[in-house]
Amino acid sequence: MPTPRFTPIPMRTAAPESAAASTASRAPGAFAPLALAASMVLFTGCTSPGDPKASAAMAPTACAQLAGTTIPGTRITLTESVAAGTIQLTGVQPGAPGSQAPVPAHCHVQGNINERTGIDGKRYAIGFDLRMPAQWNGRFFFQGGGGTDGTLRDAVGVLTGGGNTTNALSQGYAVVFTDTGHRDEPGPNGPYQFGLDPQARIDNGYNSMAETGRVAKLLIGTHYGRAPQRSYFVGCSNGGRQAMMMTQRYPDMFDGVIASAPAYRVPLASVQAVYDTQLFAKAAAENAPLVDGRPVLSKAFSPADMKLLTNEVLNQCDVLDGLKDGIVANWPACKFKPEALKCTGAKTDQCLTGTQADALTKSFAGVKDSSGKQLYSDWTFDAGLHSTEWTRWRLGDSATATSNARNIILMTGGLAMFFTTPPTVTNDFWSYAMGFDFDRDAPKVYATNATFRESSMRSVAADSTDVDAYVNHGGKLLFFHGQSDPVFSVKDTVRYVDGLRQRYGTRTDDIARFFSVPNMAHCSGGPATDQYDGLSALVNWVEKGEAPSRIVARARPENRDVTTPGRTRPLCAWPLQPRYNGSGSIEDAANFSCRMP
């Protein structure tokens, strides 16, 4: 049965209170007023760009004058006019790929919402970065975050579909980003320290997006003299989870969302990550000497082992779509079993040990408790499992350290200090993972106590299929997910979409569309056609009624895992799959159709 849609929590202007009181004590829709003129333009954002009904409600305000804008509970910390050019992106190493972004001339505003002292004695605030272009297209773009956030990144409007050379800001969107209510602290567990404060958990889970969205719309209305005519939320991973959360908790705030590789059940996916670490540690201990008494997780499988795995997946499943091309397009029909690769004698590069095969079998079947109950999801075998993006998440890439796998430093840290109640404060994520008991510890993601009145599965999970209010005002959802994603299972996202279909029946195709991306890892990467324009597809659906059934994706030339750079393929709306028409180049999407399998 679908979980119920939640009542939004409006902006707070008073001192912080308990999570339970914060949820229950405010009437839906209550909102501290700005100036009368600004409040007039706040929620008039349901008309198409150019619609005469979306007329200006007040005179525009110059960028510098926004510093004097009064918004209860909000402090403006920066206003500046930025010339067209390129900017160095916050939190990205200078000179690294993607470290700079093109920007048009725009007004740049930063501020803090609901500044407070947490129960841990630390200062908190919901930080936001807002950028409003001089040539505005009338649209609002909320840039989703990633991980547990904790960094105030530049709101340039990062687009889904890897390797895009443009961004939403350059396309004329007003863009906002939030740090979700906390800043990362130094040290191994620094990114998770906020998990010790209950309000910080709630802000990260959902409240910061609503607070930021409302304040951003007020400032946009004040600056331009009119409200956004359309509003979009676009994100991948945690940003995808945030996008789904908005449709469930704040259904009137956005007209369309893109949820890519959504972390919509990230507490349970983190339980899976711990399970994988335990499984792969056994293989690592078998294959290489221990370091400081611990196995080196990257030794669980050699690069040759992983290439063997994907080659055998292709041998068994590539032709299931009628074309042998290095892509498993018909992945639901793939019944690959790792046991097929077990060595019959000594270990070679042409086979896997029994421990390795067993680890893969159990991992891809999904984590279960001792009664056999599925705790997260099963996974699909795909042809991108040997990519560096996959192995860095599951295994790490250090030849000497116990583990630098992202499953350890990201997923396990979040599970220990953020997703479970009570939190476990630790710097030793390896020991925490190896000591995790799935009967005793997994239920803690649903637990509450006197301090943490909301469980992480309530405050973080975005798994409700009740999007009635969102649907009633015409809201649309686009989902993308890589089939070789090592973090969140493509099958789990399909499971959510199937849940929508159970609720809405034949109406579902008018509400939500899902696109799987063969060979793609988490959000991008892998030997995949991972460059595509999801935003245009969403805008055309919302504003023109053109529901996407086919989106062309391209293999980026700089993607070192791709053997056919420049290849194009159609991504097809689930459950349709791409099929070769029988003539023309197999590297050209024009020669493929989207059909039922």
C-alpha positions in Angstrom: 0.0 0.0 0.0 1.4 3.4 -0.9 2.5 5.6 2.0 0.5 8.8 2.5 1.6 12.1 1.0 3.0 14.4 3.7 1.9 17.9 4.8 4.6 20.5 3.9 6.5 22.2 6.7 6.4 25.9 6.1 9.2 28.4 6.8 10.1 28.8 10.4 10.6 32.3 11.9 10.8 31.4 15.5 13.3 29.5 17.6 13.9 25.8 16.6 11.7 23.2 18.1 11.4 19.4 18.2 10.9 17.5 15.0 7.5 16.4 16.1 6.4 19.8 17.0 7.8 21.2 13.8 5.8 18.7 11.8 2.5 19.0 13.7 2.1 22.6 15.0 1.8 24.5 11.7 -1.2 24.7 9.4 -0.5 23.7 5.8 0.4 26.7 3.7 1.2 29.0 6.6 4.0 31.3 5.5 5.6 34.4 7.0 4.8 37.4 4.7 7.4 39.4 2.9 6.5 42.8 1.6 3.0 42.8 0.2 4.2 43.2 -3.4 6.6 40.3 -3.2 4.1 38.0 -1.7 1.7 38.8 -4.6 4.1 37.2 -7.0 5.2 34.2 -5.0 2.9 31.4 -6.3 1.6 32.8 -9.5 3.9 30.4 -11.4 1.5 28.1 -13.2 1.2 29.9 -16.6 3.2 29.4 -19.7 6.0 31.8 -20.6 4.5 34.6 -22.6 1.0 34.1 -21.1 -0.6 37.6 -20.7 -2.1 36.4 -17.4 1.5 36.3 -16.0 1.8 40.1 -16.0 4.2 41.9 -13.7 2.9 42.5 -10.3 5.5 45.0 -9.1 8.4 47.1 -10.4 11.7 45.2 -10.9 14.4 45.7 -8.2 18.1 46.1 -9.2 20.5 43.5 -8.1 22.4 45.6 -5.6 19.1 46.7 -4.0 18.2 43.1 -3.2 20.6 43.3 -0.2 17.9 45.3 1.5 15.1 42.8 0.9 13.3 41.8 4.1 12.4 38.2 4.3 11.5 37.0 7.8 14.0 34.3 8.9 16.3 35.0 6.1 19.6 37.0 6.0 21.0 38.1 2.6 24.8 37.7 2.7 25.8 38.6 -0.8 24.5 40.5 -3.8 26.7 41.1 -6.9 26.3 41.6 -10.6 28.4 39.1 -12.5 29.6 39.7 -16.1 29.2 37.0 -18.8 32.2 34.6 -18.9 33.3 31.6 -17.0 33.4 30.9 -13.3 35.5 28.5 -11.2 33.0 26.2 -9.5 33.0 25.9 -5.7 34.3 22.5 -4.4 35.9 21.4 -7.7 39.7 21.3 -8.0 40.9 24.0 -10.4 42.0 22.5 -13.8 39.9 19.4 -13.3 37.4 18.5 -16.0 34.2 20.4 -15.4 35.9 22.8 -12.9 34.6 25.8 -14.7 31.2 26.8 -16.1 30.1 29.3 -18.7 27.7 31.9 -17.3 25.7 34.8 -18.8 25.5 38.2 -17.2 23.5 37.7 -14.0 22.6 38.8 -10.5 24.2 36.6 -7.9 22.6 36.4 -4.4 23.5 34.3 -1.4 21.9 34.0 2.0 21.0 32.0 5.1 17.6 30.9 6.1 16.6 30.0 9.7 19.9 30.5 11.4 19.9 28.7 14.7 21.9 26.7 17.3 21.5 23.0 17.2 21.1 20.6 20.1 24.8 19.8 19.6 25.7 23.5 20.2 26.7 24.1 16.6 25.5 26.9 14.4 23.2 25.9 11.5 21.5 27.7 8.6 20.0 26.7 5.3 22.4 28.3 2.9 21.4 29.1 -0.7 23.0 30.4 -3.9 20.7 32.1 -6.4 21.6 33.3 -9.9 19.3 35.3 -12.0 20.3 36.0 -15.6 19.9 39.4 -17.2 18.1 37.8 -20.1 15.5 35.7 -18.2 13.3 33.1 -19.9 10.7 33.3 -17.2 11.5 29.9 -15.7 12.9 28.8 -12.3 15.3 25.9 -12.1 16.2 24.2 -8.7 19.5 22.5 -9.0 19.5 19.3 -6.9 22.3 18.3 -4.7 24.3 15.1 -4.2 25.6 12.9 -1.3 24.6 14.5 1.9 25.4 18.0 0.4 27.1 20.2 3.0 28.7 22.5 0.4 27.2 25.6 -1.0 27.8 25.0 -4.7 27.3 27.5 -7.6 23.8 27.5 -8.9 24.6 27.3 -12.6 21.9 24.7 -13.4 23.7 21.4 -13.9 21.9 19.3 -16.4 21.2 15.6 -16.4 22.9 13.7 -19.2 26.7 13.6 -18.7 29.1 15.9 -20.6 26.6 18.7 -21.4 28.5 21.8 -22.5 25.8 24.2 -21.4 23.7 24.7 -18.3 20.3 26.1 -17.3 21.6 29.5 -16.3 23.1 30.0 -19.8 19.8 29.0 -21.2 18.1 31.8 -19.4 16.8 30.1 -16.2 16.9 31.6 -12.8 18.7 28.9 -10.8 19.0 28.1 -7.0 21.0 25.6 -5.0 21.1 24.9 -1.3 23.6 23.2 1.1 20.5 21.6 2.7 21.1 23.3 6.1 24.6 22.4 7.1 28.2 22.7 6.1 30.6 19.8 6.1 33.2 19.7 8.9 36.8 18.4 8.6 37.7 14.8 9.4 36.5 11.4 8.2 33.1 11.8 9.8 32.8 15.6 9.2 30.2 15.3 6.4 27.9 13.4 8.8 28.2 15.4 12.0 24.9 17.2 11.2 23.2 13.8 11.7 23.5 14.4 15.4 21.0 17.3 15.3 17.4 16.3 14.6 16.4 19.5 12.8 19.5 19.2 10.6 18.3 15.8 9.5 14.9 17.1 8.6 16.3 20.1 6.8 18.6 17.8 4.8 15.7 15.4 4.1 13.1 17.8 2.8 12.7 21.1 4.6 15.6 23.0 3.1 14.4 22.5 -0.4 11.0 23.9 0.4 12.5 26.9 2.4 15.0 27.6 -0.4 12.4 27.3 -3.1 10.0 29.8 -1.5 12.7 32.3 -0.7 14.2 32.0 -4.2 10.8 32.6 -5.7 10.3 35.7 -3.6 13.7 37.1 -4.6 13.1 36.2 -8.3 9.7 38.0 -8.1 11.3 41.0 -6.4 14.2 41.2 -8.9 12.2 40.8 -12.1 8.9 42.2 -10.9 7.0 39.0 -11.7 7.0 35.4 -10.6 8.5 32.5 -12.5 6.0 31.3 -15.0 7.2 27.7 -14.8 9.3 25.9 -12.2 11.5 22.9 -12.6 13.5 20.7 -10.2 16.4 18.7 -11.7 18.8 16.4 -9.9 20.6 13.1 -9.9 21.3 10.8 -6.9 20.4 12.8 -3.8 19.2 15.5 -6.2 16.9 12.9 -7.8 15.6 12.0 -4.4 15.0 15.7 -3.6 13.0 16.0 -6.9 10.8 13.1 -5.9 10.4 14.6 -2.4 9.0 17.8 -3.8 6.3 16.1 -5.8 5.2 14.2 -2.6 5.5 16.9 0.1 5.3 20.2 -1.8 3.2 19.4 -4.8 2.4 23.0 -5.8 5.9 24.3 -5.9 7.1 22.7 -9.3 5.6 22.0 -12.7 8.1 19.3 -13.7 10.9 17.4 -12.1 13.8 15.2 -13.4 14.8 12.5 -11.0 17.9 10.7 -12.2 19.3 7.7 -10.4 17.2 8.8 -7.5 18.4 8.0 -3.9 14.8 7.8 -2.9 15.4 4.9 -0.5 19.0 5.8 0.4 18.8 4.6 4.0 18.1 1.1 2.7 20.5 1.4 -0.2 23.1 2.2 2.5 22.3 -1.1 4.2 22.9 -2.8 0.8 26.3 -1.0 0.6 27.3 -2.4 4.0 26.2 -5.9 2.8 28.3 -5.6 -0.3 31.3 -4.6 1.8 31.0 -7.7 3.9 30.6 -9.9 0.9 33.5 -8.4 -1.1 35.8 -8.4 2.0 35.7 -12.2 1.9 36.9 -12.3 -1.7 39.5 -9.6 -1.0 40.9 -11.6 2.0 41.1 -14.7 -0.2 42.9 -12.9 -3.1 45.5 -10.7 -1.4 47.4 -10.2 1.9 45.8 -8.3 4.7 46.9 -4.8 5.6 46.8 -4.0 9.3 44.7 -7.0 9.8 42.1 -6.0 7.2 41.5 -7.0 3.6 42.1 -4.5 0.8 38.7 -4.3 -0.8 39.9 -3.4 -4.2 41.6 -6.8 -4.4 38.2 -8.6 -4.3 38.2 -8.5 -8.1 41.0 -7.7 -10.5 40.3 -5.5 -13.6 40.6 -8.8 -15.6 37.9 -10.4 -13.4 35.5 -7.4 -13.9 36.1 -7.4 -17.7 35.5 -11.2 -17.7 32.2 -10.6 -15.9 30.9 -8.0 -18.4 32.1 -10.0 -21.4 30.1 -13.0 -20.1 27.1 -10.8 -19.4 27.3 -9.7 -23.1 27.8 -13.3 -24.3 24.5 -14.3 -22.6 22.4 -11.1 -22.9 23.6 -8.8 -25.7 21.6 -10.6 -28.4 18.3 -10.6 -26.4 17.4 -7.4 -28.2 18.2 -8.8 -31.6 21.5 -7.0 -32.2 25.0 -7.8 -30.9 26.4 -4.3 -30.3 27.8 -4.3 -26.7 24.5 -3.2 -25.2 22.0 -5.1 -23.1 18.9 -3.3 -24.2 16.6 -6.1 -23.2 17.9 -6.2 -19.6 14.7 -7.5 -18.0 15.2 -10.7 -20.0 18.8 -11.1 -18.9 19.1 -14.1 -16.5 22.8 -14.1 -16.1 24.2 -16.3 -13.2 27.8 -15.7 -11.9 28.1 -19.4 -11.2 28.7 -19.8 -14.9 32.2 -18.3 -14.3 33.3 -20.5 -11.5 36.7 -22.0 -11.9 36.8 -25.8 -12.2 40.5 -25.8 -11.3 43.0 -23.2 -10.3 42.1 -19.5 -10.5 42.9 -17.9 -13.9 41.8 -14.7 -15.6 39.2 -16.8 -17.4 37.2 -17.8 -14.3 36.2 -16.6 -10.8 36.8 -18.3 -7.5 33.8 -19.8 -5.7 34.0 -16.9 -3.2 34.0 -14.3 -5.9 31.0 -15.9 -7.7 29.1 -16.3 -4.5 29.7 -12.7 -3.5 28.3 -11.5 -6.9 25.3 -13.8 -6.7 24.3 -12.6 -3.2 25.1 -8.9 -3.9 23.0 -8.8 -7.1 20.1 -10.7 -5.4 20.0 -7.9 -2.8 20.5 -7.7 0.9 18.1 -9.8 3.1 17.6 -10.4 6.8 17.9 -13.8 8.4 14.2 -14.5 7.6 14.8 -13.9 3.9 13.0 -10.6 3.8 14.3 -8.2 1.1 15.7 -5.1 2.7 16.5 -3.0 -0.4 16.4 -4.3 -4.0 17.9 -6.8 -6.4 20.1 -5.6 -9.3 20.5 -6.2 -13.0 23.7 -7.5 -14.6 24.8 -5.1 -17.3 27.8 -4.4 -19.6 29.2 -1.4 -17.6 30.2 -3.3 -14.4 34.0 -3.1 -15.3 34.0 0.7 -15.5 36.0 2.7 -13.1 32.8 4.4 -11.9 31.4 1.0 -10.8 34.5 -0.3 -9.1 35.3 2.9 -7.3 31.9 2.8 -5.6 31.9 -0.9 -4.7 35.6 -1.7 -4.3 37.7 1.4 -4.3 40.9 1.8 -6.2 43.6 1.8 -3.6 46.2 -0.9 -3.8 47.3 -0.4 -0.2 44.6 1.2 1.9 42.0 -1.1 3.5 39.3 0.7 1.5 38.6 4.0 -0.1 35.4 2.6 -1.7 32.6 5.2 -1.8 30.4 2.5 -0.3 32.5 2.9 2.8 33.4 6.6 2.9 29.9 7.8 1.8 27.2 5.3 2.2 28.5 3.7 5.4 29.3 7.0 7.1 25.8 8.2 6.3 24.2 5.1 7.6 26.1 5.2 10.9 25.6 8.9 11.8 22.5 10.0 9.8 20.2 7.3 8.7 20.0 5.2 11.9 18.5 6.1 15.3 20.3 6.5 17.6 23.3 7.6 15.5 26.6 5.8 15.9 29.5 8.3 16.2 32.5 6.7 14.6 35.6 7.5 12.5 36.1 3.8 11.7 33.5 3.1 9.0 35.1 -0.2 8.1 34.6 -1.7 11.6 31.1 -0.3 11.6 30.3 -2.0 8.3 31.9 -5.3 9.3 30.0 -5.4 12.6 26.7 -4.5 11.1 23.9 -7.0 11.9 21.0 -7.0 9.4 18.5 -8.3 11.9 19.6 -5.9 14.7 20.8 -2.8 12.9 18.8 -2.5 9.7 15.5 -1.7 11.5 17.2 1.4 13.0 16.5 3.3 9.8 12.8 3.1 10.8 13.5 3.9 14.5 12.7 7.0 16.5 13.4 8.2 20.1 12.8 11.2 22.3 15.5 13.2 20.4 14.9 12.0 16.8 11.1 12.1 16.4 11.2 11.3 12.7 12.9 8.2 11.4 15.2 8.5 8.4 12.7 6.5 6.3 10.2 9.3 7.0 12.4 12.3 6.7 14.7 11.1 3.9 12.9 8.4 1.9 10.7 9.7 -0.9 8.9 6.5 -1.6 5.2 7.6 -1.5 3.3 7.0 -4.7 0.6 9.5 -3.6 1.4 12.4 -5.9 -2.3 13.2 -6.4 -1.9 16.9 -5.6 1.1 17.2 -7.9 -0.8 15.5 -10.7 -3.9 17.6 -10.2 -2.0 20.8 -11.2 -0.4 19.1 -14.2 3.0 18.2 -12.7 5.2 15.8 -14.7 8.0 13.4 -13.6 10.9 12.2 -15.7 13.1 9.4 -14.5 16.5 8.4 -15.9 18.7 5.6 -14.4 21.9 3.9 -15.6 21.6 0.1 -15.8 25.2 -0.3 -14.4 24.5 2.1 -11.5 26.5 0.7 -8.5 24.8 2.9 -5.9 21.0 2.7 -6.5 19.4 -0.2 -8.4 17.7 0.6 -11.7 15.2 -2.1 -10.7 14.2 -0.1 -7.6 13.4 2.9 -9.7 11.3 0.8 -12.0 9.6 -0.6 -8.9 8.6 3.0 -7.9 7.3 3.7 -11.4 5.3 0.4 -11.4 3.9 1.6 -8.1 2.7 4.7 -9.8 1.1 2.5 -12.5 -0.7 0.5 -9.8 -2.1 3.8 -8.4 -2.9 5.7 -11.6 -3.4 3.0 -14.2 -3.5 4.1 -17.8 -3.1 7.8 -16.6 0.5 7.0 -15.6 2.0 7.7 -19.0 0.6 11.2 -18.7 2.2 11.7 -15.3 5.6 9.9 -15.4 8.1 8.6 -17.9 11.1 6.4 -17.1 14.2 5.9 -19.3 17.0 3.4 -18.6 20.4 4.1 -19.9 22.4 0.9 -20.9 26.0 0.6 -19.6 25.7 3.9 -17.6 27.1 4.0 -14.1 25.9 6.5 -11.4 24.4 9.6 -13.1 27.0 9.3 -16.0 30.0 7.4 -17.1 30.7 3.8 -18.1 30.8 2.6 -21.7 27.4 4.3 -22.3 25.5 6.8 -24.5 25.2 9.0 -21.5 24.8 12.5 -23.0 21.2 13.4 -23.5 18.9 16.4 -23.1 16.3 15.6 -20.4 15.5 19.2 -19.7 14.2 20.0 -23.1 12.1 16.9 -23.1 10.6 17.9 -19.7 9.9 21.5 -20.8 8.2 20.4 -24.0 6.1 17.9 -22.0 5.0 20.5 -19.4 4.6 23.5 -21.7 3.6 21.9 -25.0 2.0 18.7 -24.0 4.6 16.6 -25.9 5.2 13.5 -23.8 8.6 12.1 -24.5 8.7 8.5 -25.8 12.2 8.7 -27.3 15.2 10.7 -26.3 18.4 10.5 -28.3 21.6 9.9 -26.3 25.2 10.2 -27.5 28.5 8.5 -26.4 30.8 11.3 -25.4 34.2 11.3 -27.3 36.1 12.0 -24.0 34.5 8.9 -22.3 37.5 6.6 -22.1 35.3 3.5 -21.5 33.4 3.9 -24.8 34.8 2.0 -27.8 32.5 3.8 -30.2 32.7 7.5 -29.5 29.9 9.5 -31.2 27.5 6.5 -31.2 23.9 7.6 -30.8 21.1 5.5 -29.4 17.5 6.2 -28.5 16.5 6.0 -24.9 13.0 4.6 -24.8 10.1 5.3 -22.4 9.6 2.2 -20.2 8.6 -0.5 -21.0 9.6 0.2 -24.6 13.0 -0.8 -25.8 15.2 0.3 -28.7 15.3 -2.1 -31.7 17.4 -2.0 -34.8 15.3 -1.4 -37.9 17.5 -3.7 -40.0 19.3 -1.3 -42.2 21.7 1.6 -41.8 24.6 2.2 -39.4 24.1 0.7 -35.9 25.9 3.8 -34.6 23.0 6.1 -35.6 19.9 6.4 -33.5 17.9 7.2 -36.6 18.1 3.5 -37.5 16.4 2.4 -34.3 12.8 2.3 -33.1 11.2 2.1 -29.7 9.1 -1.0 -29.4 7.6 -3.3 -26.9 9.9 -6.3 -26.1 
